[in-house]
Amino acid sequence: GIAAIEAAPGRGAAPGHAHAIASALPGWDLAGVKWVTRRLMRIAADPARVEVTLDILTFLNDRRYDCGPMKRSAVLELVRGAINHVLDSVAPVFDDQTSGLKRVTWQTRDLLRAPAASDTGLVIDARGFPPEDEDRDSALLIKAFALGWRRFITYRMSGQRFHGCGFGPDTAGVRLDLYGASGDYIASGIDGMEVVIHDNGQDQLGQIMKQGRLVVHGDVGQAFMYGAKGGEVFILGNGAGRPLINAVGRPRVVINGTCLDFLAESFMAGDPHNGGGFVILNGVEFDDHGKVRELPTPYPGANLFSLASGGAIFVRDPHRKLVPQQLNGGEYAEVTNEDWELIRPYLQQNEQLFGIAIDDLLTVDGVKKDPAQVYRKIRPVKIAALAKSAVPDDASLKKAG
């Protein structure tokens, strides 16, 4: 595998190399993983091969696969250490002789300059930067963007906040990758850029997001996408409480796990088939062998789509475990062919990002089924119907009297 990487160093070959390594892991021990990561670090000593090496290590960090007799946490410790080592080796920002990525640290932040034609992106080592205030590393990102940088990598994070905030309108074409323990408010207010979190996210992610893309290779915290107006979001794991409350416009979100409660409360996202928004809730997780399996329930909370007036939730619930008592202003409906054609492209993207195959999602107890047998649609009850059910008519009042 390593010889193949050395022979084909292009970034296009990285997924194949990463798949080969992941497939071999069940037969290895930690010494074997350490040997591979060290060889990858050695390959990355060549500036021309830094990015393909980073792509391979990032795949091993993000994806879920069978680690055999090893603990996943132990494998991740080696992989993440290698990612840090590779990014530590990136040429400093004041190096104008080396092409490729350039790196800024707390000590060299004042040397930030506009990108040269041969510069492919800016790497920020977050060590030493405060989690907030004007000296935070996320503020340095804004300065770099104003200078002309469009691709960013921040690593060795330890709770720093606000990454992606403050870039202004129309930021399509900008990408930000975050490694380490990112903090709150990531991707809040973004308008076109792409933010990828290569670990769990924290609270208030994607608030008032207008457009763009957010990918989280883990779980997200409280009040995720509060008041969001748009964007495409893909979450590998679970959401905490009150995700997407008061969201409007056309946010389109895939959550592969579940949420604690109050998902899409007061959702006001219009008609999903006419430019509106929706949530896909898959209710699955990975087992220790990297295989997709159902959660005990798709949604454990008592409040689902409460008081929503627009949009929809498409929930994977093949055993029909969700009950009407979990809804307050919503109703269950069959998933139509039109619905499936609407959500399938997002599930295809989800498969590309996380390796969660659509066929696996449609397979129940070993049998592949039609989408309408697996997914349920939750939509707002029409206002007139809701009012009729809430206000008794004269006949019922007389009968009660």
VEXNU-489634 format. One line per 8 residues: their letters; for each residue z, y negated, x of N, C-alpha, C. Coordinates in steps of 0.2 Angstrom, whole numbers, plus 5000, padded with zeros to 4 digits. Layout:
% VEXNU-489634
a> Z,Y,X,Z,Y,X,Z,Y,X ~ ...
END
This chain:
% VEXNU-489634
giaaieaa> 5000,5006,5004,5000,5000,5000,5000,4994,5004 ~ 5004,4993,5009,5004,4988,5014,4998,4987,5017 ~ 4995,4992,5020,4988,4992,5023,4983,4989,5018 ~ 4983,4991,5012,4979,4988,5007,4980,4980,5006 ~ 4986,4978,5006,4987,4971,5006,4985,4967,5012 ~ 4986,4970,5018,4983,4967,5024,4975,4967,5024 ~ 4972,4972,5021,4965,4972,5021,4962,4968,5015 ~ 4966,4966,5010,4963,4962,5004,4968,4957,5003
pgrgaapg> 4968,4952,5007,4974,4947,5006,4973,4942,5000 ~ 4967,4942,4996,4966,4937,4991,4970,4938,4985 ~ 4972,4932,4982,4976,4932,4977,4974,4936,4971 ~ 4968,4937,4970,4965,4941,4964,4967,4948,4965 ~ 4969,4950,4971,4971,4957,4972,4978,4958,4971 ~ 4982,4953,4970,4989,4954,4970,4992,4958,4965 ~ 4989,4957,4958,4992,4962,4953,4991,4969,4954 ~ 4986,4971,4957,4985,4978,4959,4989,4980,4964
hahaiasa> 4990,4976,4969,4995,4978,4975,5002,4979,4972 ~ 5004,4974,4967,5011,4974,4964,5012,4980,4960 ~ 5007,4982,4956,5007,4988,4952,5008,4994,4956 ~ 5005,4994,4962,5005,5000,4966,5012,5001,4969 ~ 5015,4995,4971,5022,4996,4973,5027,4998,4968 ~ 5026,4994,4962,5031,4996,4957,5030,5003,4954 ~ 5024,5006,4954,5023,5013,4952,5027,5018,4957 ~ 5027,5016,4964,5030,5020,4969,5037,5020,4969
lpgwdlag> 5041,5015,4966,5048,5014,4967,5052,5020,4965 ~ 5051,5023,4960,5055,5029,4958,5056,5034,4963 ~ 5052,5035,4968,5052,5039,4973,5055,5036,4980 ~ 5057,5030,4979,5060,5027,4985,5068,5026,4985 ~ 5071,5024,4990,5078,5022,4991,5078,5015,4993 ~ 5083,5011,4993,5084,5004,4995,5081,5003,5002 ~ 5082,5008,5006,5079,5007,5013,5071,5006,5013 ~ 5068,5010,5008,5061,5009,5007,5059,5002,5005
vkwvtrrl> 5063,5000,5000,5062,4993,4997,5062,4988,5002 ~ 5068,4989,5006,5069,4984,5012,5063,4984,5016 ~ 5061,4990,5018,5055,4990,5023,5049,4986,5020 ~ 5047,4987,5014,5042,4984,5011,5042,4977,5010 ~ 5048,4974,5008,5049,4967,5008,5049,4964,5015 ~ 5051,4967,5020,5051,4964,5026,5044,4964,5029 ~ 5040,4969,5027,5033,4969,5029,5029,4963,5025 ~ 5031,4962,5019,5028,4957,5015,5030,4950,5018
mriaadpa> 5036,4949,5020,5038,4943,5024,5034,4942,5030 ~ 5033,4947,5034,5029,4947,5040,5022,4945,5038 ~ 5019,4948,5033,5012,4946,5031,5012,4938,5029 ~ 5017,4936,5026,5017,4929,5024,5018,4924,5030 ~ 5019,4926,5036,5020,4922,5041,5013,4918,5043 ~ 5008,4922,5040,5001,4918,5040,5000,4914,5034 ~ 5000,4907,5035,5000,4903,5030,4994,4904,5025 ~ 4989,4907,5027,4983,4909,5022,4985,4915,5017
rvevtldi> 4991,4918,5019,4993,4924,5015,5000,4923,5011 ~ 5002,4917,5012,5009,4915,5008,5008,4916,5001 ~ 5003,4914,4998,5002,4914,4991,5001,4921,4988 ~ 4997,4925,4991,4996,4932,4988,5003,4936,4989 ~ 5006,4934,4995,5013,4938,4995,5018,4936,4990 ~ 5018,4929,4989,5022,4926,4984,5020,4929,4977 ~ 5014,4930,4975,5012,4933,4969,5014,4940,4968 ~ 5014,4944,4973,5016,4951,4973,5024,4951,4972
ltflndrr> 5028,4947,4976,5035,4947,4975,5037,4945,4968 ~ 5033,4940,4966,5035,4937,4959,5034,4942,4954 ~ 5029,4946,4954,5028,4951,4950,5034,4956,4950 ~ 5036,4958,4956,5041,4963,4956,5048,4960,4954 ~ 5048,4953,4954,5054,4950,4951,5054,4949,4944 ~ 5048,4948,4941,5048,4946,4934,5047,4953,4929 ~ 5044,4958,4932,5042,4963,4927,5048,4968,4927 ~ 5048,4972,4922,5053,4978,4921,5049,4984,4922
ydcgpmkr> 5052,4988,4927,5049,4995,4929,5054,4999,4931 ~ 5052,5006,4932,5057,5011,4933,5059,5010,4941 ~ 5066,5010,4942,5068,5009,4949,5071,5016,4951 ~ 5070,5021,4948,5072,5028,4950,5079,5028,4951 ~ 5082,5030,4956,5089,5031,4957,5093,5024,4959 ~ 5089,5019,4960,5091,5013,4962,5093,5008,4957 ~ 5098,5004,4957,5100,4999,4952,5095,4993,4953 ~ 5093,4991,4947,5088,4986,4947,5091,4979,4950
savlelvr> 5097,4978,4950,5100,4972,4953,5100,4973,4960 ~ 5100,4979,4963,5100,4979,4970,5092,4978,4973 ~ 5088,4981,4969,5081,4980,4970,5079,4972,4970 ~ 5082,4969,4965,5080,4962,4964,5083,4958,4969 ~ 5089,4960,4972,5092,4956,4977,5088,4956,4984 ~ 5084,4961,4985,5080,4962,4991,5073,4958,4989 ~ 5071,4958,4983,5065,4955,4981,5066,4947,4981 ~ 5071,4945,4978,5073,4938,4978,5074,4935,4985
gainhvld> 5077,4939,4989,5078,4937,4996,5072,4936,5000 ~ 5067,4940,4998,5061,4940,5001,5057,4934,4999 ~ 5057,4932,4992,5054,4926,4990,5057,4920,4993 ~ 5063,4920,4994,5066,4914,4997,5064,4913,5004 ~ 5064,4919,5008,5061,4919,5015,5054,4916,5015 ~ 5050,4919,5011,5043,4917,5011,5042,4909,5010 ~ 5046,4907,5005,5045,4900,5003,5049,4895,5009 ~ 5054,4898,5012,5057,4895,5018,5052,4894,5023
svapvfdd> 5047,4898,5024,5042,4898,5029,5036,4893,5028 ~ 5036,4890,5022,5030,4886,5020,5031,4880,5025 ~ 5025,4877,5027,5024,4872,5031,5028,4865,5028 ~ 5031,4861,5032,5034,4855,5030,5029,4850,5027 ~ 5032,4846,5023,5027,4841,5020,5024,4836,5025 ~ 5027,4835,5030,5025,4831,5035,5019,4834,5040 ~ 5018,4841,5039,5013,4844,5043,5006,4843,5040 ~ 5002,4839,5043,4996,4838,5041,4990,4842,5044
qtsglkrv> 4992,4847,5048,4987,4851,5051,4986,4858,5047 ~ 4991,4860,5044,4991,4867,5040,4989,4866,5033 ~ 4984,4870,5031,4982,4869,5024,4987,4874,5020 ~ 4987,4873,5013,4990,4877,5009,4996,4873,5006 ~ 5002,4877,5004,5008,4874,5001,5011,4870,5006 ~ 5015,4865,5004,5019,4861,5008,5026,4861,5005 ~ 5031,4860,5009,5038,4861,5007,5042,4854,5009 ~ 5047,4853,5004,5051,4847,5004,5058,4850,5004
twqtrdll> 5063,4847,5007,5070,4849,5007,5074,4842,5005 ~ 5081,4843,5005,5085,4837,5004,5084,4833,5010 ~ 5084,4836,5016,5084,4832,5022,5077,4828,5023 ~ 5071,4831,5020,5065,4828,5021,5062,4825,5015 ~ 5066,4824,5010,5064,4821,5003,5061,4814,5004 ~ 5063,4810,5009,5060,4803,5010,5053,4803,5013 ~ 5051,4809,5015,5045,4810,5019,5039,4812,5014 ~ 5041,4812,5007,5036,4814,5002,5030,4810,5003
rapaasdt> 5024,4813,5002,5018,4809,5003,5013,4811,4998 ~ 5007,4808,4997,5002,4810,4993,4999,4817,4995 ~ 4996,4821,4991,4993,4827,4994,4987,4826,4997 ~ 4986,4830,5003,4979,4830,5006,4975,4835,5002 ~ 4968,4834,5004,4963,4839,5001,4965,4846,5002 ~ 4968,4848,5007,4969,4855,5009,4976,4857,5006 ~ 4980,4853,5003,4986,4855,5001,4986,4858,4994 ~ 4988,4864,4993,4988,4867,4986,4994,4867,4982
glvidarg> 4999,4864,4984,5005,4863,4980,5011,4861,4984 ~ 5016,4859,4980,5022,4856,4983,5028,4861,4982 ~ 5032,4863,4987,5037,4868,4986,5044,4863,4987 ~ 5049,4864,4983,5055,4860,4984,5061,4865,4985 ~ 5064,4865,4990,5070,4869,4991,5076,4865,4988 ~ 5079,4868,4983,5084,4864,4979,5090,4864,4982 ~ 5092,4867,4987,5098,4867,4990,5100,4860,4992 ~ 5106,4857,4991,5108,4851,4992,5107,4846,4987
fppededr> 5102,4847,4983,5101,4842,4977,5106,4843,4972 ~ 5108,4837,4969,5113,4837,4964,5110,4840,4957 ~ 5114,4842,4953,5111,4845,4946,5108,4839,4942 ~ 5110,4833,4943,5108,4828,4939,5109,4821,4943 ~ 5107,4816,4940,5107,4809,4943,5101,4807,4946 ~ 5100,4802,4949,5093,4799,4951,5091,4803,4958 ~ 5095,4806,4961,5094,4810,4967,5092,4817,4966 ~ 5092,4819,4960,5091,4826,4958,5084,4828,4960
dsallika> 5083,4835,4961,5076,4837,4963,5071,4836,4958 ~ 5073,4837,4951,5068,4836,4946,5065,4829,4946 ~ 5069,4824,4948,5067,4817,4949,5062,4816,4954 ~ 5063,4820,4960,5058,4820,4965,5051,4823,4963 ~ 5051,4828,4958,5045,4831,4955,5041,4825,4952 ~ 5045,4821,4948,5041,4815,4945,5038,4811,4950 ~ 5041,4809,4955,5038,4805,4960,5032,4808,4963 ~ 5033,4815,4965,5027,4819,4968,5021,4819,4963
falgwrrf> 5023,4819,4956,5017,4819,4951,5014,4813,4952 ~ 5017,4807,4952,5014,4801,4952,5010,4800,4959 ~ 5012,4803,4964,5008,4803,4970,5002,4807,4970 ~ 5001,4812,4965,4995,4816,4964,4996,4823,4964 ~ 5002,4825,4966,5003,4833,4966,5003,4835,4959 ~ 5000,4842,4958,4999,4845,4951,5002,4852,4951 ~ 5003,4855,4957,5007,4861,4957,5013,4861,4960 ~ 5018,4864,4957,5025,4863,4960,5029,4870,4960
ityrmsgq> 5033,4871,4965,5037,4877,4965,5044,4875,4967 ~ 5049,4876,4963,5056,4874,4965,5060,4881,4966 ~ 5063,4882,4971,5067,4888,4972,5074,4887,4975 ~ 5078,4892,4975,5085,4892,4977,5089,4887,4973 ~ 5087,4887,4966,5091,4883,4961,5098,4886,4960 ~ 5102,4881,4959,5109,4883,4957,5112,4878,4951 ~ 5108,4878,4946,5110,4874,4940,5107,4868,4939 ~ 5102,4866,4943,5099,4859,4943,5095,4859,4936
rfhgcgfg> 5095,4853,4933,5093,4852,4927,5086,4847,4926 ~ 5084,4847,4920,5078,4842,4918,5071,4844,4921 ~ 5070,4849,4924,5064,4851,4927,5058,4851,4922 ~ 5053,4847,4923,5048,4846,4918,5048,4840,4914 ~ 5054,4837,4914,5056,4831,4910,5053,4825,4913 ~ 5051,4820,4910,5049,4813,4913,5042,4813,4916 ~ 5038,4818,4915,5031,4817,4918,5026,4813,4914 ~ 5028,4811,4907,5024,4807,4903,5019,4811,4899
pdtagvrl> 5014,4808,4896,5010,4811,4891,5004,4814,4895 ~ 5001,4819,4892,4994,4822,4894,4995,4825,4901 ~ 4999,4830,4902,5000,4833,4908,4997,4840,4909 ~ 4991,4841,4905,4988,4847,4906,4985,4848,4913 ~ 4986,4854,4915,4984,4856,4922,4989,4855,4927 ~ 4995,4854,4925,5001,4854,4929,5005,4860,4928 ~ 5007,4863,4934,5011,4869,4933,5017,4869,4937 ~ 5023,4871,4935,5029,4871,4938,5032,4878,4938
dlygasgd> 5034,4881,4943,5037,4888,4944,5044,4887,4946 ~ 5049,4890,4943,5056,4889,4945,5059,4896,4947 ~ 5062,4896,4952,5065,4902,4955,5073,4901,4956 ~ 5077,4905,4954,5084,4904,4955,5087,4903,4948 ~ 5093,4900,4948,5097,4899,4943,5096,4892,4940 ~ 5091,4891,4936,5089,4884,4933,5094,4882,4928 ~ 5094,4876,4927,5099,4873,4922,5097,4871,4915 ~ 5100,4866,4912,5098,4865,4905,5092,4860,4905
yiasgidg> 5089,4859,4899,5084,4854,4897,5078,4856,4901 ~ 5076,4861,4903,5070,4863,4906,5064,4862,4901 ~ 5059,4859,4903,5053,4858,4899,5054,4854,4893 ~ 5059,4851,4892,5060,4847,4886,5056,4841,4886 ~ 5052,4840,4881,5048,4834,4880,5041,4835,4884 ~ 5039,4841,4886,5033,4841,4890,5027,4840,4885 ~ 5022,4838,4888,5016,4836,4884,5009,4839,4888 ~ 5009,4845,4888,5003,4848,4891,5004,4853,4897
mevvihdn> 5009,4852,4901,5010,4856,4907,5013,4863,4906 ~ 5013,4867,4911,5015,4874,4910,5021,4874,4915 ~ 5027,4877,4912,5033,4878,4915,5034,4886,4915 ~ 5036,4889,4921,5037,4896,4921,5044,4897,4924 ~ 5049,4900,4921,5055,4901,4923,5056,4909,4925 ~ 5057,4910,4932,5057,4917,4934,5064,4920,4934 ~ 5067,4919,4929,5074,4922,4928,5076,4920,4921 ~ 5083,4920,4919,5085,4918,4913,5085,4910,4913
gqdqlgqi> 5084,4908,4907,5084,4900,4905,5091,4899,4903 ~ 5093,4892,4902,5099,4890,4900,5098,4887,4893 ~ 5102,4882,4892,5103,4878,4885,5097,4873,4885 ~ 5096,4871,4878,5091,4865,4877,5084,4866,4880 ~ 5082,4871,4881,5075,4872,4884,5070,4870,4879 ~ 5065,4866,4881,5059,4865,4877,5060,4860,4871 ~ 5066,4856,4871,5067,4852,4866,5062,4846,4865 ~ 5060,4845,4859,5055,4840,4857,5049,4841,4861
mkqgrlvv> 5047,4847,4863,5041,4849,4867,5035,4847,4862 ~ 5030,4844,4865,5024,4842,4861,5019,4847,4862 ~ 5017,4848,4868,5012,4853,4869,5012,4856,4876 ~ 5009,4861,4878,5010,4864,4884,5012,4871,4883 ~ 5014,4874,4889,5016,4881,4889,5023,4882,4893 ~ 5027,4886,4890,5034,4888,4893,5034,4896,4893 ~ 5035,4899,4899,5036,4906,4899,5043,4907,4903 ~ 5047,4911,4900,5054,4913,4902,5054,4920,4903
hgdvgqaf> 5055,4922,4910,5055,4930,4911,5063,4932,4911 ~ 5066,4931,4905,5073,4932,4904,5075,4930,4897 ~ 5081,4928,4896,5084,4925,4890,5084,4918,4890 ~ 5085,4915,4884,5086,4908,4884,5093,4906,4880 ~ 5095,4900,4881,5102,4898,4878,5102,4895,4872 ~ 5107,4891,4870,5107,4888,4864,5102,4882,4863 ~ 5101,4881,4856,5096,4876,4854,5090,4875,4857 ~ 5087,4881,4859,5080,4882,4862,5075,4879,4857
mygakgge> 5071,4874,4860,5065,4871,4856,5068,4867,4850 ~ 5074,4864,4851,5076,4860,4845,5071,4854,4844 ~ 5069,4853,4838,5065,4847,4836,5058,4848,4840 ~ 5056,4853,4842,5049,4854,4845,5043,4852,4841 ~ 5038,4850,4843,5032,4848,4839,5026,4852,4840 ~ 5026,4856,4846,5021,4860,4847,5022,4864,4854 ~ 5016,4867,4856,5017,4871,4862,5017,4878,4861 ~ 5015,4882,4866,5015,4889,4866,5021,4892,4871
vfilgnga> 5025,4896,4868,5031,4898,4872,5032,4906,4871 ~ 5033,4909,4877,5034,4916,4878,5041,4918,4881 ~ 5045,4921,4877,5052,4923,4880,5052,4931,4881 ~ 5053,4933,4887,5054,4940,4888,5060,4943,4884 ~ 5066,4940,4884,5072,4943,4881,5074,4939,4875 ~ 5080,4937,4875,5083,4935,4868,5085,4928,4868 ~ 5086,4925,4862,5088,4918,4862,5095,4918,4859 ~ 5099,4913,4861,5105,4912,4858,5105,4909,4851
grplinav> 5110,4905,4850,5110,4902,4843,5106,4896,4842 ~ 5103,4895,4836,5100,4889,4833,5093,4888,4837 ~ 5089,4893,4838,5083,4891,4841,5078,4889,4836 ~ 5074,4884,4838,5069,4881,4834,5071,4877,4828 ~ 5077,4875,4828,5079,4871,4822,5076,4864,4822 ~ 5074,4862,4816,5071,4856,4815,5064,4855,4819 ~ 5061,4861,4820,5055,4860,4824,5049,4859,4818 ~ 5044,4855,4821,5039,4853,4816,5032,4854,4819
grprvvin> 5027,4852,4816,5020,4852,4819,5018,4859,4820 ~ 5016,4861,4826,5013,4868,4828,5016,4872,4834 ~ 5022,4872,4834,5025,4877,4840,5023,4884,4838 ~ 5021,4888,4843,5019,4895,4842,5023,4899,4848 ~ 5028,4903,4845,5033,4906,4850,5033,4913,4849 ~ 5033,4917,4855,5035,4924,4855,5041,4925,4858 ~ 5046,4928,4854,5052,4930,4857,5052,4938,4857 ~ 5053,4941,4862,5052,4949,4862,5059,4952,4861
gtcldfla> 5064,4949,4862,5071,4952,4860,5073,4949,4853 ~ 5079,4946,4852,5081,4944,4846,5085,4937,4847 ~ 5088,4935,4842,5092,4929,4842,5099,4930,4839 ~ 5104,4926,4841,5110,4927,4838,5110,4925,4831 ~ 5108,4919,4829,5108,4917,4822,5105,4910,4821 ~ 5103,4908,4815,5100,4902,4813,5093,4901,4817 ~ 5089,4906,4817,5083,4905,4820,5078,4901,4815 ~ 5075,4896,4818,5070,4892,4814,5074,4889,4808
esfmagdp> 5080,4887,4808,5083,4883,4803,5079,4877,4802 ~ 5078,4875,4795,5075,4869,4794,5068,4868,4797 ~ 5065,4874,4798,5058,4874,4801,5053,4870,4797 ~ 5049,4866,4800,5044,4861,4796,5038,4861,4799 ~ 5035,4867,4800,5029,4868,4804,5023,4869,4800 ~ 5022,4867,4794,5016,4867,4791,5013,4874,4789 ~ 5007,4874,4788,5003,4881,4786,5001,4884,4793 ~ 5004,4890,4794,5001,4893,4801,4994,4894,4801
hngggfvi> 4991,4895,4795,4983,4896,4795,4979,4890,4795 ~ 4983,4884,4795,4979,4878,4795,4982,4873,4801 ~ 4983,4876,4807,4986,4872,4812,4993,4872,4813 ~ 4997,4875,4808,5004,4875,4809,5007,4880,4814 ~ 5014,4880,4814,5017,4884,4819,5020,4891,4816 ~ 5023,4895,4820,5026,4901,4818,5030,4904,4824 ~ 5034,4909,4823,5038,4913,4828,5036,4920,4827 ~ 5035,4924,4832,5034,4931,4832,5041,4934,4835
lngvefdd> 5044,4938,4831,5051,4940,4834,5050,4948,4834 ~ 5050,4951,4840,5048,4958,4841,5054,4962,4841 ~ 5060,4960,4842,5066,4964,4842,5066,4971,4846 ~ 5063,4970,4853,5063,4975,4857,5066,4973,4864 ~ 5067,4978,4868,5070,4978,4875,5067,4983,4879 ~ 5069,4983,4885,5067,4988,4890,5072,4993,4892 ~ 5071,4999,4892,5076,5004,4894,5076,5004,4902 ~ 5080,5008,4905,5081,5008,4912,5075,5011,4916
hgkvrelp> 5070,5014,4912,5064,5016,4915,5058,5011,4914 ~ 5060,5005,4912,5054,5001,4911,5050,5002,4904 ~ 5053,5006,4900,5049,5007,4894,5052,5003,4888 ~ 5047,5001,4883,5049,4997,4878,5053,5001,4873 ~ 5058,4998,4870,5062,5002,4864,5065,4997,4859 ~ 5066,4999,4853,5068,4995,4848,5075,4993,4849 ~ 5077,4987,4847,5084,4985,4847,5087,4988,4840 ~ 5094,4989,4840,5097,4992,4834,5095,4988,4828
tpypganl> 5094,4982,4828,5091,4978,4822,5087,4972,4825 ~ 5082,4970,4821,5077,4965,4824,5081,4958,4824 ~ 5086,4957,4820,5089,4951,4820,5096,4952,4817 ~ 5102,4951,4821,5108,4952,4819,5112,4947,4815 ~ 5109,4941,4815,5112,4935,4811,5112,4935,4804 ~ 5116,4931,4801,5116,4931,4793,5112,4925,4791 ~ 5109,4921,4795,5105,4915,4793,5098,4915,4797 ~ 5093,4917,4793,5086,4918,4796,5081,4913,4792
fslasgga> 5078,4908,4795,5073,4904,4792,5076,4900,4786 ~ 5083,4898,4787,5086,4894,4782,5083,4888,4781 ~ 5082,4886,4775,5080,4879,4773,5074,4877,4776 ~ 5070,4882,4778,5063,4880,4780,5058,4878,4775 ~ 5054,4873,4777,5049,4871,4772,5042,4872,4774 ~ 5041,4875,4780,5034,4876,4783,5035,4881,4788 ~ 5029,4884,4790,5028,4888,4796,5030,4895,4793 ~ 5031,4900,4798,5032,4907,4796,5035,4911,4802
ifvrdphr> 5039,4916,4800,5041,4921,4806,5038,4927,4804 ~ 5035,4930,4810,5032,4937,4809,5037,4942,4813 ~ 5041,4946,4810,5046,4950,4813,5044,4957,4813 ~ 5045,4960,4819,5044,4967,4819,5050,4971,4816 ~ 5049,4974,4811,5054,4977,4807,5051,4983,4803 ~ 5049,4988,4807,5046,4994,4804,5050,4998,4799 ~ 5057,4998,4800,5062,5002,4796,5065,4997,4791 ~ 5062,4991,4790,5064,4987,4785,5072,4986,4784
klvpqqln> 5074,4984,4790,5082,4983,4791,5084,4977,4789 ~ 5080,4972,4789,5081,4965,4787,5082,4965,4779 ~ 5087,4961,4777,5088,4961,4769,5088,4954,4767 ~ 5087,4953,4760,5086,4946,4757,5092,4942,4758 ~ 5098,4945,4759,5104,4941,4760,5104,4937,4766 ~ 5099,4939,4771,5099,4935,4777,5095,4929,4777 ~ 5091,4928,4771,5087,4922,4770,5090,4917,4766 ~ 5089,4911,4767,5091,4905,4762,5085,4900,4762
ggeyaevt> 5081,4902,4757,5075,4897,4756,5069,4901,4758 ~ 5069,4907,4761,5063,4910,4763,5063,4917,4759 ~ 5057,4920,4760,5055,4926,4756,5051,4931,4761 ~ 5052,4937,4760,5048,4942,4764,5041,4943,4760 ~ 5036,4944,4764,5029,4945,4762,5026,4950,4766 ~ 5021,4953,4764,5017,4958,4768,5013,4954,4773 ~ 5012,4957,4778,5007,4954,4784,5000,4956,4782 ~ 4996,4951,4781,4989,4952,4779,4984,4953,4785
nedwelir> 4978,4955,4784,4974,4955,4790,4973,4948,4793 ~ 4973,4943,4789,4972,4936,4791,4978,4934,4796 ~ 4984,4937,4794,4990,4935,4798,4989,4939,4804 ~ 4987,4945,4804,4987,4949,4811,4982,4946,4815 ~ 4976,4943,4813,4971,4940,4817,4974,4933,4820 ~ 4979,4930,4816,4982,4924,4819,4987,4926,4825 ~ 4991,4931,4824,4996,4932,4829,4994,4937,4835 ~ 4988,4941,4834,4986,4945,4839,4985,4942,4846
pylqqneq> 4981,4936,4846,4980,4933,4852,4986,4931,4856 ~ 4992,4930,4852,4998,4928,4856,5001,4934,4858 ~ 5001,4940,4855,5003,4946,4857,4999,4949,4863 ~ 4993,4947,4863,4989,4949,4869,4991,4945,4875 ~ 4992,4939,4875,4995,4935,4880,5002,4937,4882 ~ 5006,4939,4877,5012,4942,4879,5012,4948,4883 ~ 5007,4952,4881,5006,4959,4885,5004,4957,4892 ~ 5000,4952,4893,4998,4950,4900,5003,4947,4904
lfgiaidd> 5008,4944,4901,5013,4941,4904,5019,4946,4906 ~ 5021,4950,4901,5027,4954,4902,5025,4961,4902 ~ 5019,4964,4901,5018,4971,4901,5020,4974,4895 ~ 5021,4971,4889,5023,4973,4883,5017,4975,4879 ~ 5015,4981,4879,5008,4982,4876,5008,4982,4868 ~ 5003,4979,4865,5003,4979,4858,5003,4986,4855 ~ 5000,4991,4858,5000,4998,4856,5007,5000,4856 ~ 5012,4998,4861,5019,5000,4860,5022,4997,4855
lltvdgvk> 5021,4991,4853,5024,4987,4848,5022,4990,4841 ~ 5016,4993,4841,5014,4996,4834,5015,5003,4834 ~ 5019,5006,4839,5021,5013,4839,5028,5014,4836 ~ 5029,5018,4831,5035,5019,4828,5037,5026,4828 ~ 5042,5028,4831,5044,5035,4831,5038,5040,4834 ~ 5035,5037,4839,5029,5041,4842,5023,5041,4838 ~ 5022,5037,4833,5016,5037,4829,5014,5029,4829 ~ 5007,5028,4830,5005,5022,4830,5003,5020,4823
kdpaqvyr> 5005,5014,4820,5004,5012,4813,5000,5006,4813 ~ 4998,5004,4807,4995,4998,4805,5000,4992,4806 ~ 4997,4986,4808,5002,4980,4808,5006,4979,4802 ~ 5003,4980,4796,5007,4978,4790,5013,4983,4789 ~ 5013,4989,4792,5018,4994,4792,5024,4992,4797 ~ 5022,4988,4802,5027,4987,4807,5030,4980,4807 ~ 5026,4975,4805,5028,4968,4805,5029,4966,4797 ~ 5034,4961,4797,5035,4958,4790,5034,4950,4791
kirpvkia> 5032,4947,4786,5031,4940,4786,5037,4937,4782 ~ 5040,4931,4785,5045,4927,4782,5042,4921,4781 ~ 5041,4918,4775,5038,4912,4773,5043,4908,4769 ~ 5042,4901,4768,5046,4897,4764,5045,4899,4757 ~ 5050,4899,4753,5049,4899,4745,5046,4893,4743 ~ 5042,4893,4739,5039,4887,4736,5044,4883,4733 ~ 5044,4876,4734,5049,4872,4731,5050,4873,4724 ~ 5045,4873,4720,5046,4874,4713,5050,4881,4711
alaksavp> 5048,4886,4714,5051,4892,4713,5058,4892,4715 ~ 5060,4889,4721,5067,4888,4723,5071,4884,4719 ~ 5068,4879,4716,5072,4874,4711,5073,4878,4705 ~ 5068,4882,4703,5069,4886,4697,5075,4891,4697 ~ 5075,4894,4703,5080,4899,4704,5087,4896,4705 ~ 5087,4890,4707,5093,4886,4709,5096,4883,4703 ~ 5092,4881,4698,5094,4877,4692,5093,4881,4686 ~ 5099,4883,4682,5098,4887,4676,5094,4883,4671
ddaslkka> 5090,4887,4667,5087,4884,4661,5092,4884,4655 ~ 5089,4880,4650,5094,4879,4644,5096,4886,4641 ~ 5091,4891,4641,5093,4897,4638,5098,4901,4641 ~ 5098,4901,4648,5103,4904,4652,5110,4901,4651 ~ 5109,4894,4650,5116,4890,4649,5119,4892,4643 ~ 5115,4892,4637,5117,4894,4631,5120,4901,4631 ~ 5117,4906,4634,5119,4913,4635,5126,4913,4638 ~ 5126,4909,4644,5132,4909,4648,5138,4906,4643
g> 5136,4901,4639,5141,4898,4635,5144,4903,4630
END
